[in-house]
Amino acid sequence: MRRHEGDRTAALLSLRPYAELLASASQVIREGVADPGFLQDCVPWLNALTLWGAALTTCLDALERRPAGAALDTGPPWSYDHETQKVPAENQPAPMCLCVRGGT
């Protein structure tokens, strides 16, 4: 892989094919494996591979939309309200759900 020092757009564009390859690889592998037992053993890894590809693609999408030079964290600093013993709503992390089907 070539380095694109100082050329953010080129660097992001050069990573995109790898992200797409990761995202689609598990389907290609599933379709090409003749041994059902081996395929069953691989299911958790193939599911993870799909998620890794999707995560990399999502990160690239976010980086492409982020203005060059913008700070990574522009939100309020993390804080804790000692009186209520809670993290204020504006500092709560976004809810996430990561579901893998077919895995063990």
FIVEX-168959 format. One record per atom (N, C-alpha, C): residue number from 0; residue in three letters; atom name; x, y, z. Coordinates in steps of 0.1 Angstrom, whole numbers, plus 2048, in hexadecimal, padded with zeros to 3 digits. Layout:
BEGIN
{r NUM 'ala' 'CA' {X Y Z}} ...
REM end
This chain:
BEGIN
{r 0 'met' 'N' {809 7F4 800}} {r 0 'met' 'CA' {800 800 800}} {r 0 'met' 'C' {809 80C 800}} {r 1 'arg' 'N' {805 816 7F8}} {r 1 'arg' 'CA' {80D 823 7F7}} {r 1 'arg' 'C' {809 82C 803}} {r 2 'arg' 'N' {813 834 806}} {r 2 'arg' 'CA' {810 83E 810}} {r 2 'arg' 'C' {80B 84B 809}} {r 3 'his' 'N' {801 851 80F}} {r 3 'his' 'CA' {7FB 85D 809}} {r 3 'his' 'C' {7FD 869 813}} {r 4 'glu' 'N' {80A 86B 817}} {r 4 'glu' 'CA' {80D 875 820}} {r 4 'glu' 'C' {808 883 81C}} {r 5 'gly' 'N' {7FF 889 824}} {r 5 'gly' 'CA' {7FA 896 821}} {r 5 'gly' 'C' {7EE 896 818}} {r 6 'asp' 'N' {7EB 88B 812}} {r 6 'asp' 'CA' {7DF 88A 809}} {r 6 'asp' 'C' {7D5 881 80F}} {r 7 'arg' 'N' {7CD 887 817}} {r 7 'arg' 'CA' {7C2 880 81F}} {r 7 'arg' 'C' {7B8 879 816}} {r 8 'thr' 'N' {7B4 880 80B}} {r 8 'thr' 'CA' {7AA 87A 802}} {r 8 'thr' 'C' {7B0 86E 7FB}} {r 9 'ala' 'N' {7BC 86F 7F6}} {r 9 'ala' 'CA' {7C2 863 7F0}} {r 9 'ala' 'C' {7C4 858 7F9}} {r 10 'ala' 'N' {7C8 85B 806}} {r 10 'ala' 'CA' {7C9 850 810}} {r 10 'ala' 'C' {7BC 849 812}} {r 11 'leu' 'N' {7B2 850 814}} {r 11 'leu' 'CA' {7A4 84A 816}} {r 11 'leu' 'C' {7A0 842 80A}} {r 12 'leu' 'N' {7A2 848 7FE}} {r 12 'leu' 'CA' {79E 841 7F2}} {r 12 'leu' 'C' {7A6 834 7F1}} {r 13 'ser' 'N' {7B2 834 7F5}} {r 13 'ser' 'CA' {7BA 828 7F3}} {r 13 'ser' 'C' {7B6 81D 7FD}} {r 14 'leu' 'N' {7B0 820 808}} {r 14 'leu' 'CA' {7AC 817 812}} {r 14 'leu' 'C' {79E 811 80E}} {r 15 'arg' 'N' {796 818 807}} {r 15 'arg' 'CA' {788 813 804}} {r 15 'arg' 'C' {788 805 7FD}} {r 16 'pro' 'N' {790 802 7F3}} {r 16 'pro' 'CA' {78F 7F5 7ED}} {r 16 'pro' 'C' {792 7EA 7F8}} {r 17 'tyr' 'N' {79B 7EC 801}} {r 17 'tyr' 'CA' {79D 7E2 80B}} {r 17 'tyr' 'C' {792 7E0 815}} {r 18 'ala' 'N' {78B 7EB 818}} {r 18 'ala' 'CA' {77F 7EA 821}} {r 18 'ala' 'C' {774 7E3 81A}} {r 19 'glu' 'N' {772 7E5 80D}} {r 19 'glu' 'CA' {768 7DE 805}} {r 19 'glu' 'C' {76B 7D0 804}} {r 20 'leu' 'N' {778 7CD 802}} {r 20 'leu' 'CA' {77C 7BF 801}} {r 20 'leu' 'C' {77A 7B7 80E}} {r 21 'leu' 'N' {77D 7BD 819}} {r 21 'leu' 'CA' {77A 7B7 826}} {r 21 'leu' 'C' {76B 7B5 828}} {r 22 'ala' 'N' {763 7BF 824}} {r 22 'ala' 'CA' {755 7BE 826}} {r 22 'ala' 'C' {74E 7B3 81E}} {r 23 'ser' 'N' {754 7B0 812}} {r 23 'ser' 'CA' {74E 7A6 80A}} {r 23 'ser' 'C' {754 799 80A}} {r 24 'ala' 'N' {760 798 811}} {r 24 'ala' 'CA' {768 78C 810}} {r 24 'ala' 'C' {760 780 817}} {r 25 'ser' 'N' {759 782 821}} {r 25 'ser' 'CA' {753 776 828}} {r 25 'ser' 'C' {748 770 81F}} {r 26 'gln' 'N' {741 778 817}} {r 26 'gln' 'CA' {738 772 80E}} {r 26 'gln' 'C' {73F 76A 803}} {r 27 'val' 'N' {74A 76F 7FE}} {r 27 'val' 'CA' {751 768 7F3}} {r 27 'val' 'C' {756 75B 7F9}} {r 28 'ile' 'N' {75B 75B 805}} {r 28 'ile' 'CA' {761 74F 80C}} {r 28 'ile' 'C' {755 745 80E}} {r 29 'arg' 'N' {74A 74A 813}} {r 29 'arg' 'CA' {73E 741 815}} {r 29 'arg' 'C' {73A 73A 808}} {r 30 'glu' 'N' {73A 741 7FD}} {r 30 'glu' 'CA' {736 73B 7F1}} {r 30 'glu' 'C' {740 732 7EB}} {r 31 'gly' 'N' {74D 733 7EF}} {r 31 'gly' 'CA' {757 72B 7E9}} {r 31 'gly' 'C' {75C 71F 7F1}} {r 32 'val' 'N' {757 71E 7FD}} {r 32 'val' 'CA' {75B 712 806}} {r 32 'val' 'C' {752 706 803}} {r 33 'ala' 'N' {758 6FB 800}} {r 33 'ala' 'CA' {751 6EF 7FD}} {r 33 'ala' 'C' {74E 6E6 809}} {r 34 'asp' 'N' {756 6E8 814}} {r 34 'asp' 'CA' {754 6DF 820}} {r 34 'asp' 'C' {74B 6E6 82A}} {r 35 'pro' 'N' {73F 6E1 82C}} {r 35 'pro' 'CA' {735 6E8 835}} {r 35 'pro' 'C' {73A 6E8 843}} {r 36 'gly' 'N' {742 6DE 848}} {r 36 'gly' 'CA' {747 6DE 855}} {r 36 'gly' 'C' {751 6E9 857}} {r 37 'phe' 'N' {75A 6EA 84E}} {r 37 'phe' 'CA' {764 6F5 84E}} {r 37 'phe' 'C' {75D 703 84E}} {r 38 'leu' 'N' {753 704 846}} {r 38 'leu' 'CA' {74C 711 845}} {r 38 'leu' 'C' {745 714 852}} {r 39 'gln' 'N' {73F 70A 858}} {r 39 'gln' 'CA' {739 70C 865}} {r 39 'gln' 'C' {743 710 870}} {r 40 'asp' 'N' {74F 70B 86F}} {r 40 'asp' 'CA' {759 70F 879}} {r 40 'asp' 'C' {75E 71D 877}} {r 41 'cys' 'N' {75C 722 86A}} {r 41 'cys' 'CA' {761 72F 867}} {r 41 'cys' 'C' {757 73A 869}} {r 42 'val' 'N' {74A 736 86B}} {r 42 'val' 'CA' {73F 740 86C}} {r 42 'val' 'C' {743 74C 875}} {r 43 'pro' 'N' {747 74A 882}} {r 43 'pro' 'CA' {74A 755 88A}} {r 43 'pro' 'C' {755 75F 884}} {r 44 'trp' 'N' {75F 759 87E}} {r 44 'trp' 'CA' {769 761 878}} {r 44 'trp' 'C' {764 768 86B}} {r 45 'leu' 'N' {75C 762 864}} {r 45 'leu' 'CA' {756 768 858}} {r 45 'leu' 'C' {74D 774 85C}} {r 46 'asn' 'N' {745 771 866}} {r 46 'asn' 'CA' {73C 77C 86B}} {r 46 'asn' 'C' {745 788 870}} {r 47 'ala' 'N' {74F 785 877}} {r 47 'ala' 'CA' {758 790 87C}} {r 47 'ala' 'C' {75E 797 871}} {r 48 'leu' 'N' {763 790 866}} {r 48 'leu' 'CA' {768 796 85B}} {r 48 'leu' 'C' {75F 7A0 854}} {r 49 'thr' 'N' {752 79C 853}} {r 49 'thr' 'CA' {748 7A5 84E}} {r 49 'thr' 'C' {747 7B2 856}} {r 50 'leu' 'N' {747 7B0 863}} {r 50 'leu' 'CA' {746 7BC 86C}} {r 50 'leu' 'C' {753 7C5 86B}} {r 51 'trp' 'N' {75E 7BF 86A}} {r 51 'trp' 'CA' {76B 7C7 869}} {r 51 'trp' 'C' {76A 7CF 85C}} {r 52 'gly' 'N' {766 7C9 851}} {r 52 'gly' 'CA' {765 7D0 845}} {r 52 'gly' 'C' {75B 7DB 846}} {r 53 'ala' 'N' {74F 7D9 84C}} {r 53 'ala' 'CA' {745 7E3 84E}} {r 53 'ala' 'C' {74A 7EE 857}} {r 54 'ala' 'N' {752 7EB 861}} {r 54 'ala' 'CA' {757 7F5 86A}} {r 54 'ala' 'C' {761 7FE 863}} {r 55 'leu' 'N' {76A 7F7 85B}} {r 55 'leu' 'CA' {774 7FF 854}} {r 55 'leu' 'C' {76D 808 84A}} {r 56 'thr' 'N' {763 803 843}} {r 56 'thr' 'CA' {75C 80B 839}} {r 56 'thr' 'C' {755 817 840}} {r 57 'thr' 'N' {74F 814 84B}} {r 57 'thr' 'CA' {748 81F 853}} {r 57 'thr' 'C' {752 82A 858}} {r 58 'cys' 'N' {75E 825 85C}} {r 58 'cys' 'CA' {768 82F 860}} {r 58 'cys' 'C' {76D 837 855}} {r 59 'leu' 'N' {76F 831 849}} {r 59 'leu' 'CA' {773 839 83D}} {r 59 'leu' 'C' {768 843 839}} {r 60 'asp' 'N' {75C 83F 83A}} {r 60 'asp' 'CA' {751 848 837}} {r 60 'asp' 'C' {751 854 840}} {r 61 'ala' 'N' {753 851 84D}} {r 61 'ala' 'CA' {754 85C 857}} {r 61 'ala' 'C' {760 865 855}} {r 62 'leu' 'N' {76B 85F 852}} {r 62 'leu' 'CA' {777 867 84F}} {r 62 'leu' 'C' {776 870 843}} {r 63 'glu' 'N' {76F 86A 839}} {r 63 'glu' 'CA' {76D 872 82C}} {r 63 'glu' 'C' {764 87E 82F}} {r 64 'arg' 'N' {75A 87C 838}} {r 64 'arg' 'CA' {751 887 83B}} {r 64 'arg' 'C' {756 891 845}} {r 65 'arg' 'N' {760 88E 84C}} {r 65 'arg' 'CA' {766 897 856}} {r 65 'arg' 'C' {76F 8A1 84F}} {r 66 'pro' 'N' {76D 8AD 852}} {r 66 'pro' 'CA' {775 8B8 84C}} {r 66 'pro' 'C' {784 8B6 84F}} {r 67 'ala' 'N' {78C 8B8 846}} {r 67 'ala' 'CA' {79B 8B7 848}} {r 67 'ala' 'C' {79F 8C0 853}} {r 68 'gly' 'N' {7A7 8BB 85C}} {r 68 'gly' 'CA' {7AC 8C3 867}} {r 68 'gly' 'C' {7A2 8C4 873}} {r 69 'ala' 'N' {796 8BF 872}} {r 69 'ala' 'CA' {78C 8C0 87D}} {r 69 'ala' 'C' {791 8B7 889}} {r 70 'ala' 'N' {78E 8BB 895}} {r 70 'ala' 'CA' {792 8B3 8A0}} {r 70 'ala' 'C' {78A 8A6 8A1}} {r 71 'leu' 'N' {790 89C 8A5}} {r 71 'leu' 'CA' {789 88F 8A6}} {r 71 'leu' 'C' {77D 88F 8B0}} {r 72 'asp' 'N' {77F 896 8BB}} {r 72 'asp' 'CA' {775 897 8C6}} {r 72 'asp' 'C' {771 8A5 8C8}} {r 73 'thr' 'N' {766 8A9 8C2}} {r 73 'thr' 'CA' {761 8B7 8C4}} {r 73 'thr' 'C' {757 8B9 8CE}} {r 74 'gly' 'N' {753 8AE 8D5}} {r 74 'gly' 'CA' {748 8AE 8DF}} {r 74 'gly' 'C' {74E 8B3 8EC}} {r 75 'pro' 'N' {745 8B4 8F6}} {r 75 'pro' 'CA' {749 8B8 903}} {r 75 'pro' 'C' {752 8AE 90A}} {r 76 'pro' 'N' {75B 8B2 913}} {r 76 'pro' 'CA' {763 8A9 91A}} {r 76 'pro' 'C' {75B 8A0 922}} {r 77 'trp' 'N' {760 894 925}} {r 77 'trp' 'CA' {759 88A 92D}} {r 77 'trp' 'C' {758 890 93B}} {r 78 'ser' 'N' {74C 88E 941}} {r 78 'ser' 'CA' {74A 893 94F}} {r 78 'ser' 'C' {741 88A 956}} {r 79 'tyr' 'N' {741 88B 963}} {r 79 'tyr' 'CA' {739 883 96C}} {r 79 'tyr' 'C' {733 88C 977}} {r 80 'asp' 'N' {726 88B 978}} {r 80 'asp' 'CA' {71E 893 982}} {r 80 'asp' 'C' {71E 88C 98F}} {r 81 'his' 'N' {727 891 998}} {r 81 'his' 'CA' {728 88A 9A5}} {r 81 'his' 'C' {71B 88A 9AD}} {r 82 'glu' 'N' {713 895 9AB}} {r 82 'glu' 'CA' {707 896 9B3}} {r 82 'glu' 'C' {6FD 88B 9AF}} {r 83 'thr' 'N' {6FB 889 9A2}} {r 83 'thr' 'CA' {6F1 87F 99D}} {r 83 'thr' 'C' {6F8 871 99B}} {r 84 'gln' 'N' {705 871 99B}} {r 84 'gln' 'CA' {70D 865 999}} {r 84 'gln' 'C' {70A 85F 98B}} {r 85 'lys' 'N' {709 868 981}} {r 85 'lys' 'CA' {707 864 974}} {r 85 'lys' 'C' {70F 86C 96A}} {r 86 'val' 'N' {711 866 95E}} {r 86 'val' 'CA' {717 86D 953}} {r 86 'val' 'C' {70D 875 94C}} {r 87 'pro' 'N' {70F 882 94B}} {r 87 'pro' 'CA' {704 88B 944}} {r 87 'pro' 'C' {701 885 936}} {r 88 'ala' 'N' {6F4 887 932}} {r 88 'ala' 'CA' {6EF 882 925}} {r 88 'ala' 'C' {6F8 886 91A}} {r 89 'glu' 'N' {6FD 892 919}} {r 89 'glu' 'CA' {705 897 90E}} {r 89 'glu' 'C' {712 88F 90D}} {r 90 'asn' 'N' {716 889 917}} {r 90 'asn' 'CA' {723 881 917}} {r 90 'asn' 'C' {721 872 916}} {r 91 'gln' 'N' {714 86E 915}} {r 91 'gln' 'CA' {712 860 913}} {r 91 'gln' 'C' {716 85B 906}} {r 92 'pro' 'N' {71C 84F 905}} {r 92 'pro' 'CA' {720 84A 8F8}} {r 92 'pro' 'C' {713 846 8F0}} {r 93 'ala' 'N' {715 846 8E3}} {r 93 'ala' 'CA' {709 842 8DA}} {r 93 'ala' 'C' {707 833 8DC}} {r 94 'pro' 'N' {6FA 82F 8DD}} {r 94 'pro' 'CA' {6F7 821 8DE}} {r 94 'pro' 'C' {6FC 819 8D2}} {r 95 'met' 'N' {701 80D 8D5}} {r 95 'met' 'CA' {705 804 8CA}} {r 95 'met' 'C' {700 7F6 8CC}} {r 96 'cys' 'N' {6FE 7F0 8C1}} {r 96 'cys' 'CA' {6FA 7E2 8C1}} {r 96 'cys' 'C' {702 7DB 8B6}} {r 97 'leu' 'N' {709 7D0 8BA}} {r 97 'leu' 'CA' {711 7C9 8B1}} {r 97 'leu' 'C' {70C 7BA 8B1}} {r 98 'cys' 'N' {705 7B6 8A7}} {r 98 'cys' 'CA' {6FF 7A9 8A7}} {r 98 'cys' 'C' {706 7A1 89C}} {r 99 'val' 'N' {709 795 89F}} {r 99 'val' 'CA' {70F 78B 896}} {r 99 'val' 'C' {706 77F 895}} {r 100 'arg' 'N' {700 77D 889}} {r 100 'arg' 'CA' {6F8 771 888}} {r 100 'arg' 'C' {6FF 765 883}} {r 101 'gly' 'N' {6FB 75A 887}} {r 101 'gly' 'CA' {701 74D 882}} {r 101 'gly' 'C' {70E 749 88A}} {r 102 'gly' 'N' {713 752 893}} {r 102 'gly' 'CA' {71E 74E 89A}} {r 102 'gly' 'C' {71B 746 8A6}} {r 103 'thr' 'N' {725 741 8AD}} {r 103 'thr' 'CA' {724 739 8B9}} {r 103 'thr' 'C' {729 740 8C5}} 
REM end
